[in-house]
Amino acid sequence: MKTAKSVLAAVAFALASTTASLAARTDIVVGVVLEPPHLDPTAGAAAAIDEVVYANVFEGLTRIGSGGEVRPALAESWEISDDGKTYTFKLRSGVKFHDGTDFTADDVKFSLDRAMAEESTNAQKGLFAAIDSVEVVDPTTVKVMLKNPQGSFLYNMGWGDAVIVAPESAEGNKEKPVGTGPFKFDEWAKGSAIRLSKADGYWGDAVALDKVEFRIIPDAAAAVPALLTGDVHAFPNMPAGDALPQIQADPRFEVVIGSTEGETILSTNNGKEPFNNLKVRQAIAHALDREAIIAGNGSGYGTPIGSHFSPGNEAYVDLTGTYPHDVEKAKALLKEAGFENGFSATLKLPPPSYARDGGQIVASQLREVGIELELIPVEWAQWLDQVFKAKDYDLTIVSHTEPNDIGIYARDDYYFAYDNPDFDAVIAELDVTSDQAKRNELYKKAQEIIAKDAVNGFMFQLPKIGVWDAKLEGMWENSPVQATDLTGVKWTD
């Protein structure tokens, strides 16, 4: 016969077990395909950096929300002068960096001056080109004076490249990032995982997650079993391949097909023969069958594009008809360019499946018109060094995931090696235009110029195939910026 004490103990155990089972978990394992080269978003072009640290570890004056909108961040408000050239930011008080140092206007001035400096390693220095000077008014007020009005300034300040860092920790951010976000950096097991945890004393709304692990799974074949076994709870960008229908049919998971800012292109070295010949580039454009490339890109999803612009943008123009798929026209153009018998070139392919799988299809399509490609797989670090920095390439395939980045075609030393004064003039006018209707017209002109010049092989807009545990909520459907923002993610019962 049970004693009263044993009965009470059993009841207490049952209640404790029930409470534990009802308590939502507070950890998450997020799968990512690419390991970042480092963790400082102000010193690298790799999207994999922002995937981990944007909004989670680092914050800017503003931030880009899930719908692409500009929202306050470290600046709680701002005033713009009548001439549009002076922005006065009111900063949040009581904010601290994860190492305990105070966030003040001095950190804003340091960060912006550092990004603008001649020796800056910021991959998006163009974001800061309009800034004339930065003035500290008081610890919570900073003025940014522009050389001219810039309609995109507040948006630019929301990029990962514009996050605010502290002089005390800036030099160590590549390996041990120190920000002001709701999560702090814990450890980086190279080749395996990057771990974060909830930061004490965060100034904003408390996050629901205590522990975050970004698990690096470069092998797409390993991603599916990691998800099915529960080793990984979410893939914001799932390399599901042929297994996607199986996952969609599994009630344990939610599959959300969204959009990204990723223009997937056959990047072309316009400064190298024979790609400096417009007819050759036009021939390549006619040789590309976008629908076939999309069908074989690893997911079968994607939206055809004819220029470097997202179909989700209100200023988008459908220019896919500029150079429709036409093998005979491509051959004729090569003949006119002096390459009746074709030519050989190299195609460097970084790790993502859209590049490796897509490269096989592109090579087959170009072979049909007489262009023989040697496929050269490269790791991400090699791609950054050889292609992006040294311009040591003929062709490559990559998704440019930075938002509204058509302006890169006006950069003097960008890896496309494209030079067109007419295009540069359009971008220069865009930079000083605030009226949105006028900006949209200029965006349309810019799209038409680079489409006509066949600067690159414009293929498709990269889809965002999000897959996660059905009990998770707060994951982003779309990717207006290259980030995995976990600040609103939580487990439900």
C-alpha positions as CSV (number, residue, x, y, z in Angstrom):
1,M,0.0,0.0,0.0
2,K,1.3,3.4,-1.0
3,T,2.0,5.9,1.7
4,A,0.7,9.5,1.5
5,K,4.3,10.7,1.0
6,S,4.9,8.3,-2.0
7,V,1.6,9.4,-3.6
8,L,2.5,13.1,-3.2
9,A,6.0,12.4,-4.6
10,A,4.4,10.7,-7.6
11,V,2.0,13.6,-8.2
12,A,4.9,16.1,-7.9
13,F,6.9,14.1,-10.4
14,A,4.0,13.9,-12.8
15,L,3.4,17.6,-12.6
16,A,7.1,18.3,-13.1
17,S,7.2,16.1,-16.1
18,T,4.1,17.7,-17.6
19,T,5.5,21.2,-17.0
20,A,8.7,20.2,-18.7
21,S,7.0,18.7,-21.7
22,L,4.9,21.8,-22.1
23,A,7.8,24.2,-21.8
24,A,9.0,25.3,-25.3
25,R,12.6,24.6,-26.1
26,T,15.0,27.5,-26.3
27,D,17.8,26.1,-28.5
28,I,18.0,25.8,-32.3
29,V,20.4,24.3,-34.8
30,V,20.3,26.1,-38.1
31,G,21.9,24.4,-41.2
32,V,24.0,26.5,-43.6
33,V,25.8,25.3,-46.7
34,L,28.7,27.8,-46.7
35,E,31.2,28.5,-43.9
36,P,32.0,32.2,-43.7
37,P,35.6,33.1,-44.4
38,H,35.4,35.2,-41.2
39,L,32.7,36.9,-39.0
40,D,33.2,40.6,-39.7
41,P,30.5,41.9,-42.0
42,T,32.4,45.2,-42.4
43,A,35.4,43.5,-44.0
44,G,34.2,40.9,-46.4
45,A,31.9,40.3,-49.4
46,A,30.7,36.8,-48.5
47,A,27.0,36.5,-47.9
48,A,27.8,33.7,-45.4
49,I,29.0,36.3,-43.0
50,D,25.7,38.2,-42.8
51,E,23.8,34.9,-42.7
52,V,25.2,34.3,-39.2
53,V,25.8,37.7,-37.6
54,Y,23.4,40.3,-39.2
55,A,20.8,41.4,-36.6
56,N,21.8,38.5,-34.4
57,V,25.3,39.8,-33.3
58,F,25.8,43.1,-35.0
59,E,23.4,46.0,-35.5
60,G,23.4,49.2,-37.6
61,L,21.8,52.6,-37.2
62,T,18.9,51.1,-39.2
63,R,18.0,47.6,-40.1
64,I,16.1,46.0,-43.0
65,G,13.0,44.1,-42.0
66,S,11.6,40.9,-43.4
67,G,9.5,42.9,-45.9
68,G,12.5,44.9,-47.1
69,E,11.4,48.0,-45.1
70,V,13.8,50.3,-43.2
71,R,13.4,50.1,-39.5
72,P,15.1,51.9,-36.5
73,A,17.9,49.9,-34.9
74,L,20.7,51.6,-32.8
75,A,19.2,54.9,-34.0
76,E,15.7,55.2,-32.4
77,S,14.9,58.1,-34.6
78,W,16.3,60.6,-37.1
79,E,15.7,64.0,-38.6
80,I,16.6,65.0,-42.2
81,S,17.4,68.6,-43.1
82,D,15.4,70.4,-45.7
83,D,18.1,70.1,-48.3
84,G,18.4,66.4,-47.7
85,K,22.1,66.5,-46.8
86,T,22.2,66.3,-43.0
87,Y,20.9,63.3,-41.0
88,T,20.7,63.8,-37.3
89,F,20.4,60.4,-35.5
90,K,19.1,60.1,-32.0
91,L,20.8,57.0,-30.6
92,R,19.4,54.6,-28.0
93,S,20.8,55.1,-24.6
94,G,22.1,52.4,-22.2
95,V,23.2,50.1,-25.1
96,K,26.4,48.0,-24.4
97,F,28.6,45.9,-26.6
98,H,29.0,42.3,-25.6
99,D,32.3,43.0,-24.0
100,G,30.7,45.5,-21.6
101,T,31.8,48.7,-23.3
102,D,29.2,51.4,-23.8
103,F,27.8,52.2,-27.2
104,T,27.9,55.9,-28.0
105,A,28.0,58.3,-30.9
106,D,31.8,57.9,-30.9
107,D,31.3,54.3,-32.0
108,V,29.1,55.5,-34.9
109,K,31.7,58.1,-36.0
110,F,34.5,55.5,-35.7
111,S,32.5,52.9,-37.7
112,L,31.5,55.2,-40.6
113,D,35.0,56.9,-40.7
114,R,36.6,53.5,-40.8
115,A,34.3,52.3,-43.6
116,M,35.0,55.4,-45.7
117,A,38.8,55.4,-45.1
118,E,41.1,55.0,-48.1
119,E,42.6,51.9,-46.5
120,S,39.1,50.5,-45.7
121,T,38.6,46.8,-46.4
122,N,34.8,47.2,-46.5
123,A,33.5,45.3,-49.5
124,Q,30.7,47.9,-50.0
125,K,32.6,51.2,-49.8
126,G,30.2,52.7,-52.3
127,L,27.5,52.7,-49.5
128,F,29.5,55.4,-47.8
129,A,30.6,57.4,-50.8
130,A,28.0,60.1,-50.3
131,I,29.1,60.9,-46.7
132,D,31.1,64.1,-46.3
133,S,31.6,64.0,-42.6
134,V,30.4,62.6,-39.3
135,E,30.0,64.8,-36.2
136,V,29.4,63.7,-32.6
137,V,26.9,66.1,-31.0
138,D,26.7,64.3,-27.7
139,P,26.9,60.7,-26.5
140,T,23.4,59.9,-28.0
141,T,23.3,62.2,-31.0
142,V,25.3,62.1,-34.2
143,K,25.1,64.1,-37.4
144,V,26.0,62.7,-40.8
145,M,26.6,65.3,-43.5
146,L,26.3,64.1,-47.1
147,K,27.9,65.6,-50.1
148,N,24.6,65.5,-51.9
149,P,21.1,64.2,-51.2
150,Q,20.9,60.4,-51.4
151,G,17.5,58.7,-51.5
152,S,18.8,55.4,-50.4
153,F,20.9,56.6,-47.5
154,L,18.8,55.1,-44.6
155,Y,18.5,51.9,-46.6
156,N,22.2,51.7,-47.1
157,M,22.8,52.2,-43.4
158,G,20.8,49.0,-42.8
159,W,23.2,46.8,-44.8
160,G,25.4,44.3,-42.9
161,D,28.4,46.2,-44.2
162,A,27.2,49.3,-42.3
163,V,26.9,47.7,-38.8
164,I,28.4,49.6,-35.9
165,V,31.5,48.3,-34.3
166,A,33.6,49.5,-31.4
167,P,37.3,50.6,-31.6
168,E,38.1,48.4,-28.7
169,S,37.1,45.2,-30.5
170,A,37.0,46.0,-34.2
171,E,40.3,44.4,-35.1
172,G,39.2,41.1,-33.5
173,N,35.8,40.8,-35.1
174,K,36.8,38.4,-37.8
175,E,37.4,35.6,-35.3
176,K,35.6,36.8,-32.2
177,P,32.8,39.3,-33.2
178,V,31.7,41.7,-30.6
179,G,28.4,43.6,-31.4
180,T,25.4,45.0,-29.7
181,G,22.8,42.4,-30.8
182,P,20.6,40.1,-28.8
183,F,23.0,37.2,-29.3
184,K,26.7,37.1,-28.4
185,F,29.4,35.0,-30.0
186,D,30.4,31.9,-28.1
187,E,32.7,29.7,-30.3
188,W,33.6,28.8,-33.8
189,A,34.5,25.2,-34.4
190,K,36.1,25.6,-37.9
191,G,34.5,23.4,-40.5
192,S,31.7,22.4,-38.1
193,A,29.6,25.0,-36.3
194,I,29.3,28.6,-35.1
195,R,27.6,29.0,-31.7
196,L,25.9,32.0,-30.2
197,S,24.0,32.5,-27.0
198,K,21.5,35.1,-25.6
199,A,23.3,38.3,-24.6
200,D,22.6,39.5,-21.1
201,G,21.2,43.0,-20.8
202,Y,20.2,43.5,-24.4
203,W,18.6,46.9,-25.0
204,G,15.7,45.6,-27.1
205,D,13.0,43.0,-27.0
206,A,14.2,39.8,-25.4
207,V,14.7,36.9,-27.8
208,A,13.1,33.6,-27.1
209,L,16.2,31.5,-28.0
210,D,19.0,30.9,-25.4
211,K,21.3,29.0,-27.7
212,V,21.9,29.1,-31.4
213,E,24.1,26.8,-33.5
214,F,24.8,27.4,-37.2
215,R,25.9,24.0,-38.3
216,I,27.9,24.0,-41.5
217,I,26.8,21.3,-43.9
218,P,28.5,21.9,-47.3
219,D,27.5,18.5,-48.7
220,A,23.9,18.9,-50.0
221,A,23.5,15.1,-49.7
222,A,24.0,15.4,-46.0
223,A,21.5,18.1,-45.5
224,V,18.4,16.0,-46.0
225,P,19.2,13.3,-43.4
226,A,20.3,16.0,-40.9
227,L,16.9,17.5,-41.2
228,L,14.9,14.2,-41.2
229,T,16.7,12.9,-38.1
230,G,16.3,16.2,-36.2
231,D,20.0,17.0,-36.0
232,V,19.1,20.3,-37.7
233,H,15.9,22.1,-37.0
234,A,15.9,24.6,-39.8
235,F,17.5,25.3,-43.2
236,P,16.7,28.9,-44.2
237,N,18.1,28.0,-47.6
238,M,17.6,24.3,-48.0
239,P,19.7,22.4,-50.6
240,A,16.9,19.8,-50.8
241,G,17.2,18.8,-54.5
242,D,15.1,15.9,-55.5
243,A,14.1,15.2,-51.9
244,L,12.0,18.4,-51.6
245,P,8.6,16.7,-52.5
246,Q,9.3,14.1,-49.7
247,I,10.0,16.9,-47.2
248,Q,6.9,18.8,-48.3
249,A,4.8,15.7,-47.7
250,D,6.1,15.3,-44.2
251,P,3.9,17.1,-41.6
252,R,6.8,17.5,-39.3
253,F,8.2,20.3,-41.5
254,E,7.1,23.6,-43.0
255,V,8.4,24.3,-46.5
256,V,8.2,27.9,-47.6
257,I,9.2,29.0,-51.1
258,G,10.2,32.6,-50.9
259,S,12.2,35.1,-52.9
260,T,15.8,36.5,-52.5
261,E,17.8,39.3,-53.8
262,G,20.0,36.8,-55.5
263,E,20.5,37.5,-59.1
264,T,22.1,34.3,-60.4
265,I,24.4,35.2,-63.3
266,L,27.0,33.8,-65.6
267,S,29.5,36.5,-64.6
268,T,31.7,37.5,-67.5
269,N,35.2,39.1,-67.5
270,N,34.4,42.0,-69.8
271,G,38.0,43.2,-69.7
272,K,39.4,40.0,-71.2
273,E,39.4,38.7,-74.8
274,P,37.2,37.5,-76.3
275,F,34.6,38.6,-73.8
276,N,35.4,42.3,-74.4
277,N,33.6,41.8,-77.8
278,L,29.9,42.7,-77.5
279,K,29.0,40.1,-80.2
280,V,30.6,37.3,-78.2
281,R,28.6,38.3,-75.1
282,Q,25.4,38.6,-77.2
283,A,26.1,35.1,-78.6
284,I,26.5,33.7,-75.0
285,A,23.2,35.4,-74.0
286,H,21.4,33.8,-76.9
287,A,22.9,30.4,-76.1
288,L,21.5,30.3,-72.6
289,D,18.2,28.5,-72.1
290,R,17.0,29.9,-68.8
291,E,14.2,27.5,-68.3
292,A,16.5,24.5,-68.7
293,I,19.1,26.1,-66.3
294,I,16.3,26.6,-63.7
295,A,15.0,23.1,-64.1
296,G,18.4,21.7,-63.3
297,N,19.7,24.1,-60.7
298,G,19.2,21.7,-57.8
299,S,15.7,22.8,-56.8
300,G,13.8,23.4,-60.0
301,Y,12.7,26.8,-58.6
302,G,13.7,30.3,-59.8
303,T,12.4,33.2,-61.8
304,P,14.0,34.0,-65.2
305,I,15.7,37.4,-65.4
306,G,17.1,39.5,-68.2
307,S,19.1,42.0,-66.2
308,H,20.5,42.5,-62.7
309,F,17.4,43.2,-60.8
310,S,14.9,41.4,-58.6
311,P,11.5,40.7,-60.0
312,G,10.1,41.5,-56.6
313,N,11.2,45.2,-56.9
314,E,8.6,47.7,-58.1
315,A,11.1,49.1,-60.6
316,Y,11.7,45.7,-62.2
317,V,11.6,45.4,-66.0
318,D,11.2,42.0,-67.7
319,L,14.1,42.0,-70.2
320,T,14.3,38.3,-70.8
321,G,13.2,38.9,-74.4
322,T,16.3,41.0,-75.1
323,Y,18.3,37.9,-76.1
324,P,15.9,35.0,-76.3
325,H,17.3,31.4,-76.5
326,D,18.4,31.1,-80.1
327,V,21.2,28.7,-81.0
328,E,21.5,29.7,-84.7
329,K,21.6,33.4,-83.8
330,A,24.3,32.7,-81.3
331,K,26.4,30.9,-83.9
332,A,25.9,33.7,-86.4
333,L,27.0,36.3,-83.9
334,L,30.2,34.2,-83.1
335,K,30.9,34.1,-86.8
336,E,30.5,37.9,-87.1
337,A,32.9,38.2,-84.2
338,G,35.5,36.1,-85.9
339,F,34.9,32.9,-84.1
340,E,33.2,30.8,-86.7
341,N,34.8,27.7,-85.2
342,G,34.1,28.8,-81.6
343,F,36.7,29.1,-78.8
344,S,37.7,27.6,-75.5
345,A,37.4,29.2,-72.1
346,T,37.2,28.4,-68.4
347,L,34.2,28.4,-66.0
348,K,35.1,28.6,-62.3
349,L,32.4,27.2,-60.1
350,P,32.0,27.9,-56.3
351,P,30.4,25.3,-54.1
352,P,26.6,26.1,-54.2
353,S,24.6,23.6,-56.2
354,Y,23.2,26.4,-58.4
355,A,26.8,26.9,-59.5
356,R,28.1,23.4,-59.7
357,D,24.9,21.8,-61.2
358,G,24.1,24.9,-63.2
359,G,27.7,24.9,-64.6
360,Q,27.2,21.6,-66.2
361,I,24.0,22.8,-68.0
362,V,25.6,26.1,-69.1
363,A,28.7,24.2,-70.4
364,S,26.4,22.0,-72.5
365,Q,24.4,24.9,-73.9
366,L,27.6,26.9,-74.8
367,R,29.1,23.8,-76.4
368,E,26.1,23.6,-78.7
369,V,27.1,27.0,-80.2
370,G,30.9,26.1,-80.3
371,I,32.2,27.4,-77.0
372,E,34.1,24.7,-75.1
373,L,34.3,25.3,-71.3
374,E,36.7,23.8,-68.9
375,L,34.9,23.4,-65.6
376,I,37.0,24.4,-62.6
377,P,35.4,23.8,-59.1
378,V,36.8,26.2,-56.5
379,E,36.1,26.6,-52.8
380,W,34.5,29.8,-51.6
381,A,37.8,31.3,-50.4
382,Q,39.4,30.6,-53.7
383,W,36.6,32.2,-55.6
384,L,36.9,35.4,-53.5
385,D,40.7,35.5,-54.0
386,Q,40.9,34.5,-57.7
387,V,37.6,35.8,-59.2
388,F,36.3,38.6,-57.0
389,K,39.6,40.2,-56.0
390,A,42.2,39.2,-58.7
391,K,39.7,39.0,-61.7
392,D,41.6,35.8,-62.7
393,Y,38.7,34.2,-64.6
394,D,36.9,33.9,-67.9
395,L,33.4,33.0,-66.7
396,T,31.9,32.1,-63.3
397,I,28.5,31.4,-61.9
398,V,27.4,33.2,-58.7
399,S,24.3,34.7,-57.0
400,H,24.7,38.3,-56.1
401,T,22.5,38.5,-53.0
402,E,23.1,42.1,-51.9
403,P,19.9,44.1,-52.1
404,N,19.4,46.6,-54.9
405,D,23.0,46.3,-56.0
406,I,22.7,47.2,-59.7
407,G,25.2,50.0,-58.9
408,I,28.0,47.6,-58.8
409,Y,28.2,47.8,-62.6
410,A,29.4,51.4,-62.2
411,R,32.4,50.5,-60.0
412,D,35.7,51.2,-61.6
413,D,37.5,48.1,-60.4
414,Y,34.7,45.6,-60.0
415,Y,35.4,42.1,-61.2
416,F,33.1,42.3,-64.2
417,A,35.5,44.9,-65.7
418,Y,32.5,46.7,-67.3
419,D,32.9,50.3,-68.4
420,N,30.0,52.3,-69.8
421,P,29.9,56.1,-69.2
422,D,26.2,56.2,-70.0
423,F,25.4,53.6,-67.4
424,D,27.7,55.4,-64.9
425,A,25.7,58.7,-65.5
426,V,22.4,56.9,-64.8
427,I,23.7,55.6,-61.5
428,A,25.2,59.0,-60.6
429,E,21.8,60.6,-61.1
430,L,20.2,57.9,-59.1
431,D,22.5,58.6,-56.2
432,V,21.3,62.2,-55.9
433,T,17.6,61.5,-56.6
434,S,15.1,61.1,-53.7
435,D,11.8,61.0,-55.5
436,Q,10.8,57.3,-55.7
437,A,9.0,57.6,-59.1
438,K,12.1,59.2,-60.6
439,R,14.3,56.6,-59.0
440,N,12.2,53.8,-60.5
441,E,12.6,55.3,-64.0
442,L,16.4,55.5,-63.5
443,Y,16.5,51.9,-62.3
444,K,14.6,50.9,-65.5
445,K,17.2,52.7,-67.6
446,A,20.0,51.0,-65.8
447,Q,18.5,47.6,-66.3
448,E,18.0,48.2,-70.0
449,I,21.6,49.4,-70.6
450,I,23.3,46.3,-69.0
451,A,20.8,44.0,-70.6
452,K,21.5,45.4,-74.1
453,D,25.3,45.2,-73.4
454,A,25.0,41.6,-72.3
455,V,27.4,42.4,-69.6
456,N,26.7,39.0,-67.9
457,G,24.6,36.0,-68.7
458,F,21.5,37.0,-66.7
459,M,19.9,33.6,-65.7
460,F,17.5,33.6,-62.8
461,Q,16.5,35.0,-59.4
462,L,17.6,32.6,-56.8
463,P,14.6,31.2,-54.8
464,K,14.6,31.0,-51.0
465,I,13.7,27.4,-50.1
466,G,13.1,27.6,-46.4
467,V,12.5,24.3,-44.5
468,W,12.1,24.1,-40.8
469,D,10.4,22.2,-38.0
470,A,6.7,23.0,-38.1
471,K,6.9,24.0,-34.4
472,L,9.1,26.9,-35.2
473,E,7.7,30.3,-35.9
474,G,9.3,33.6,-36.9
475,M,11.6,32.3,-39.6
476,W,11.7,34.7,-42.6
477,E,9.8,33.7,-45.8
478,N,11.9,36.0,-48.1
479,S,15.4,37.3,-48.0
480,P,15.5,41.0,-48.6
481,V,19.0,40.9,-47.1
482,Q,21.4,38.1,-46.9
483,A,20.6,37.2,-43.3
484,T,19.2,34.5,-41.0
485,D,17.5,36.9,-38.5
486,L,16.6,34.8,-35.5
487,T,15.5,37.7,-33.3
488,G,11.8,36.8,-33.6
489,V,12.1,33.0,-33.8
490,K,10.6,30.8,-31.1
491,W,9.3,27.3,-30.6
492,T,5.6,26.7,-30.1
493,D,3.9,23.8,-28.4
